[in-house]
Amino acid sequence: MIPAAFDYVRAGSADEAISLLAEHGDEAKVLAGG
């Protein structure tokens, strides 16, 4: 399977992550891992 195209944005802080989520609305997804 070929995954759908997506844009990856890395937030530098929690505040930036919240701002990015607000900016991109329902299309935004949080990815976490380690």
Secondary structure per residue as TSV (DSSP state, phi and psi in degrees):
chain	resnum	aa	ss	phi	psi
A	1	M	-	360.0	144.7
A	2	I	-	-103.0	122.8
A	3	P	-	-70.0	156.1
A	4	A	-	-67.2	150.0
A	5	A	-	-69.1	146.4
A	6	F	-	-153.2	160.4
A	7	D	-	-100.5	134.5
A	8	Y	-	-106.4	126.5
A	9	V	-	-127.5	128.3
A	10	R	-	-104.7	119.3
A	11	A	-	-80.0	143.2
A	12	G	S	-90.8	-9.7
A	13	S	S	-157.1	167.7
A	14	A	H	-63.6	-39.6
A	15	D	H	-61.6	-41.3
A	16	E	H	-66.8	-38.6
A	17	A	H	-61.6	-43.4
A	18	I	H	-63.3	-42.0
A	19	S	H	-62.8	-43.8
A	20	L	H	-64.7	-40.5
A	21	L	H	-62.6	-41.5
A	22	A	H	-65.8	-39.7
A	23	E	H	-66.4	-40.2
A	24	H	H	-96.1	-6.7
A	25	G	G	60.0	-142.2
A	26	D	G	-67.2	-16.0
A	27	E	G	-79.4	-14.3
A	28	A	-	-79.8	142.1
A	29	K	-	-133.4	143.3
A	30	V	-	-95.7	127.1
A	31	L	-	-110.8	133.4
A	32	A	-	-136.1	149.5
A	33	G	-	-175.9	179.9
A	34	G	-	-165.9	360.0
